[in-house]
Amino acid sequence: MKVIGLAGWSGAGKTTLLTRLIPHFNAQGLRVSVIKHAHHQFDVDVPGKDSWRHREAGAAEVLVASANRWALMHELRGAAEPRLPELLGKLSAVDLVVVEGFKREPHRKIEVHRAGNDKPLLFPDDPGIVGIATDVAVETRLPTVHLDDIEAAAALLLRAAMPVEEAVARSAATR
């Protein structure tokens, strides 16, 4: 199992790029999972539904299952936010895990940069960035691909992806 991150400012196109890459990887026979960091309160549950009521009553975890999917909701209830290695350990084995967010973790990342976003590039200050997907020419020695070149972007992610064990070891070394 390998892991690669996508880093960039809000509005740069990380999610758009990823939703175009996933079908490309699937067509190549690769199984892909995603870990997305949210910077705000979020809920995957519907207020008033049984599972929501169970969580509101104080359950530590609620697992909802059907013939189509299952979801596990874990309430932190004041505990520290889990770091990336802990979350990676919760995933089933796949070929590639793409991490959107967790930019302070030391795993390898591809920067997603859109000129129209009018934000500075991150790569000069983040040694974890090993490539750039952008819509403008960037002066760098890092490999760059155009945001719309999905085949090239997919190849860049696969080349840069690192074994999960290495990402976990890097994270442990930075604690």
Summary of the structure (lengths in Angstrom):
residues: 175
radius of gyration: 17.6
end to end distance: 23.0
largest distance: 54.6
contacts: 468
relative contact order: 0.24
helix: 30%
strand: 24%
